[in-house]
């Protein structure tokens, strides 16, 4: 079979395996009969990539666009590209999907599904107070509760009162459904289960992560040590390493490379190739795409912020190393 057919079959198989597919008609029926719907989908359920395609198939982009917001630039670009690939594999134009983030607009007149950061939609509200170019707006990852998302809740409540033809879908992995349903006039809530996998949790001993200057002096080193232990002694599977920001991530990536170079040639050659990939908001789109690209027999080590906890799902991850720290504004 030609590669395009193989890709189409692979995409269809992946889509069919996602839990959200079983709820397609229920989701569409609920949206059709209500102006506002809250949808709770656990991480890995497929809600972020599949629901926009359900809406497209149901005709919501016939005369206006479908808008989907994400709280982070990385997720906005990654999800838009993934949905575009799936639509292209199913025979539709990849140009039906576009995205807009700050200083980067990849939309055209043929765009039917538009992904954007929540900040971009706030700015569009200033230019077009009724958001007249959209038939439905999907606020994804609403549990992140950024200031832009909270502003949108207020703005959209006012817009919806003036536009009876506009629909709102609020989706999240961990949102307090009852609270947000109450805010939007007790709108219906759709629950989508995620895919559960057995998880074994191991905690490092305190003396392994406490240096002379306290925990902050060594937790990056400890994360690197643990990553290399997994690489040298555990079976195949990609590794996800959570750190707090760009500087730490770049330092950790450099340290992993340095430690690998220090291994004896014989030991290093006996290990599978390791592909160390950083992931944070300021990273270029080309480098972000490497996270989701096939790497053959290599093992990916993705060193990232907490964006990969709920906003992104990376195939093939078997090990997670969590330093236990995060930055909050």
C-alpha positions in Angstrom: 0.0 0.0 0.0 1.2 3.6 -0.7 2.3 5.6 2.4 -0.8 7.8 2.2 -3.1 4.8 2.5 -1.1 3.4 5.4 -1.2 6.8 7.2 -5.0 7.0 6.6 -5.5 3.5 8.1 -3.2 4.3 11.1 -5.1 7.6 11.8 -8.5 5.8 11.5 -7.3 3.1 13.9 -6.0 5.6 16.4 -9.2 7.7 16.2 -11.4 4.6 16.7 -9.5 3.7 19.8 -10.2 7.0 21.6 -12.9 6.9 24.2 -14.5 10.1 22.9 -15.6 8.3 19.7 -18.3 6.3 21.6 -19.8 9.6 22.7 -19.8 11.4 19.3 -23.6 11.3 18.8 -24.4 12.1 22.4 -22.1 15.2 22.3 -23.5 16.4 19.0 -27.1 15.9 20.1 -26.5 17.7 23.4 -24.9 20.7 21.6 -27.7 20.8 19.0 -30.3 21.1 21.7 -28.4 23.5 24.0 -26.6 26.8 23.5 -24.0 26.0 26.2 -22.5 22.6 27.1 -19.7 21.7 29.5 -17.7 18.6 28.5 -15.4 16.8 31.0 -13.0 14.5 29.3 -10.1 12.9 31.1 -6.6 13.2 29.7 -6.1 11.0 26.7 -9.9 10.7 25.9 -9.3 12.4 22.6 -11.7 15.4 23.2 -9.2 18.0 22.0 -8.5 16.5 18.6 -11.8 14.7 17.9 -14.6 17.1 18.9 -13.5 19.8 16.4 -13.8 17.1 13.7 -17.2 16.0 14.9 -18.3 19.6 14.7 -17.0 20.0 11.2 -18.7 16.8 10.1 -22.0 18.0 11.7 -21.9 21.2 9.5 -20.9 23.8 12.0 -18.4 25.3 9.5 -20.8 25.5 6.6 -21.2 29.3 6.7 -19.1 30.3 9.7 -15.9 29.0 11.4 -15.4 26.7 14.4 -13.2 28.3 17.0 -11.1 26.4 19.5 -9.0 28.1 22.2 -6.0 26.7 24.1 -4.3 28.3 27.1 -0.8 27.7 25.6 0.9 28.4 22.3 2.6 25.0 22.2 -0.6 23.1 22.5 -2.4 25.5 20.0 0.1 24.7 17.2 0.5 21.0 18.0 -3.2 20.3 18.1 -3.9 22.3 15.0 -1.2 20.3 13.1 -2.5 17.0 14.4 -6.1 17.7 13.4 -4.9 18.9 10.0 -3.0 15.7 9.4 -6.1 13.6 10.4 -8.4 15.5 8.1 -5.9 15.2 5.2 -5.6 11.5 5.8 -9.4 11.2 5.6 -9.5 13.0 2.2 -10.2 16.6 3.3 -8.0 19.6 2.7 -5.3 20.2 5.4 -6.0 23.9 4.8 -9.4 23.5 6.5 -7.5 23.8 9.8 -5.6 26.9 10.8 -4.1 28.5 13.9 -3.3 31.9 15.3 -0.9 32.7 18.1 0.8 35.9 18.9 2.9 37.1 15.9 2.0 34.0 13.9 -1.2 33.7 11.8 -1.7 30.5 9.8 -5.2 30.9 8.6 -6.7 31.6 5.2 -10.1 32.1 3.5 -10.5 28.3 3.4 -10.0 27.8 7.1 -13.0 26.2 8.7 -11.5 25.1 12.1 -9.4 27.8 13.8 -7.3 27.1 16.8 -6.0 30.0 18.8 -4.7 30.9 22.3 -7.4 32.3 24.6 -5.6 35.7 24.5 -6.1 35.9 20.7 -9.9 35.3 21.1 -10.0 38.1 23.8 -8.4 40.5 21.2 -10.9 39.4 18.6 -13.7 40.2 21.0 -12.4 43.8 21.0 -12.4 44.0 17.2 -15.7 42.1 16.7 -17.8 42.3 19.9 -20.3 39.6 18.7 -17.7 37.2 17.3 -19.8 37.1 14.2 -17.4 34.9 12.2 -18.0 31.9 14.4 -20.8 29.4 14.8 -19.5 27.6 17.8 -16.6 28.3 20.3 -14.9 25.6 22.1 -12.9 26.7 25.2 -10.5 23.8 25.8 -8.4 23.1 28.9 -10.7 25.5 30.8 -9.3 24.1 34.1 -6.1 26.1 33.5 -8.1 29.2 34.5 -5.8 31.8 33.0 -6.9 35.4 33.2 -7.8 35.3 29.5 -10.0 32.3 30.0 -11.8 33.9 32.9 -12.3 37.1 30.9 -13.7 35.0 28.0 -16.3 33.4 30.4 -17.7 36.8 31.2 -17.5 38.1 27.6 -19.1 35.0 26.1 -21.9 35.0 28.6 -22.8 38.5 27.3 -22.3 37.6 23.6 -24.4 34.5 23.9 -27.3 36.5 25.3 -27.2 38.6 22.1 -26.5 35.8 19.6 -28.9 32.9 19.9 -27.2 31.2 16.9 -23.8 31.0 18.7 -22.9 28.0 20.7 -20.3 27.5 23.4 -18.6 24.2 24.4 -16.4 24.4 27.5 -14.1 21.4 27.7 -11.6 20.3 30.4 -9.8 17.4 31.9 -10.3 18.3 35.6 -12.8 21.2 35.6 -15.3 21.6 38.5 -18.2 20.8 36.3 -21.0 21.8 38.7 -19.5 25.2 39.4 -19.2 26.1 35.7 -22.5 24.6 34.8 -24.1 26.8 37.4 -22.2 29.9 36.0 -23.7 29.2 32.6 -27.3 28.9 33.8 -27.1 25.2 34.8 -26.2 24.0 31.3 -25.8 20.2 30.7 -22.6 18.4 31.4 -21.2 15.6 29.3 -18.7 13.2 30.9 -16.1 11.3 28.8 -13.9 8.7 30.5 -10.2 8.5 29.7 -8.0 5.5 29.0 -6.6 4.1 32.2 -3.3 2.3 32.4 -1.6 0.7 35.4 0.8 3.1 37.0 3.6 2.3 39.4 4.8 5.3 41.4 8.3 5.4 43.0 9.6 8.1 45.3 13.3 9.1 45.6 14.7 9.0 49.1 15.1 12.4 50.7 18.9 12.1 50.9 19.0 11.5 47.1 17.5 14.9 46.3 18.7 17.1 49.2 22.0 18.7 48.6 24.0 20.8 51.1 22.2 23.9 49.9 18.7 22.4 50.1 16.4 20.6 47.6 16.6 23.3 44.9 20.4 22.7 44.5 20.0 19.2 43.2 16.6 18.3 41.9 17.6 18.9 38.3 20.6 16.7 38.8 18.4 14.0 40.4 16.0 14.2 37.5 18.9 13.7 35.1 20.3 10.8 37.2 16.9 9.1 37.2 16.4 9.5 33.5 19.8 7.9 32.7 19.1 5.1 35.1 15.9 4.3 33.3 17.7 4.6 29.9 20.4 2.2 30.9 18.4 -0.4 32.9 14.7 -0.3 31.8 13.0 -1.7 28.6 12.0 0.5 25.6 9.7 3.4 26.1 9.9 7.2 25.9 10.7 9.2 29.0 8.9 12.4 30.0 10.8 14.7 32.4 8.9 17.5 34.2 10.9 20.7 35.1 9.7 24.2 35.7 11.0 26.5 32.9 13.1 27.1 29.8 16.5 27.6 31.7 16.1 24.4 33.7 15.0 22.4 30.7 18.0 23.6 28.6 20.4 22.9 31.5 19.0 19.4 31.9 19.2 18.6 28.2 22.8 19.7 28.1 23.6 17.7 31.3 22.0 14.5 29.8 24.1 14.9 26.7 27.3 15.5 28.8 26.6 12.4 30.9 26.0 10.2 27.9 29.3 11.4 26.4 31.1 10.4 29.6 30.0 6.8 29.3 32.5 4.3 28.0 32.1 3.8 24.2 31.2 0.1 24.7 28.5 0.9 27.2 27.1 3.8 25.1 27.0 1.7 22.0 25.1 -1.0 23.7 22.2 1.3 24.5 19.5 2.5 22.1 20.0 5.9 20.6 18.6 8.6 22.9 16.9 11.7 21.3 16.7 14.5 23.9 14.0 17.0 23.1 13.1 20.1 25.1 9.5 21.5 25.2 8.5 24.9 26.4 6.4 27.8 25.3 9.1 29.9 23.6 10.4 26.9 21.5 10.1 27.3 17.7 7.3 25.4 15.9 9.7 23.3 14.0 11.4 22.1 17.2 8.0 21.5 18.8 7.0 19.2 16.0 9.9 16.9 16.7 8.1 15.9 19.9 5.4 14.1 17.9 7.5 12.8 15.0 8.5 9.2 14.7 12.0 8.4 15.9 12.4 4.8 14.8 14.2 2.7 17.3 15.5 5.7 19.3 14.2 6.5 22.8 12.8 10.0 23.2 13.5 11.9 26.3 11.1 14.9 26.4 12.2 17.5 29.0 9.2 19.8 29.4 7.1 22.1 31.6 3.8 20.9 32.9 2.2 21.5 29.5 2.4 17.8 28.9 0.4 16.9 32.0 -3.0 17.7 30.4 -2.6 19.9 27.3 -0.7 17.4 25.2 -0.6 13.6 24.9 2.7 12.1 23.5 2.5 8.6 22.1 4.9 6.0 23.4 5.7 7.5 26.8 6.3 4.8 29.4 8.3 6.6 32.0 7.6 9.9 33.8 10.2 11.7 35.9 8.6 14.5 37.9 10.9 16.9 39.8 7.9 18.0 42.0 8.2 21.7 41.3 6.2 24.0 39.1 6.1 27.8 38.5 2.8 29.7 39.2 2.0 33.3 38.3 
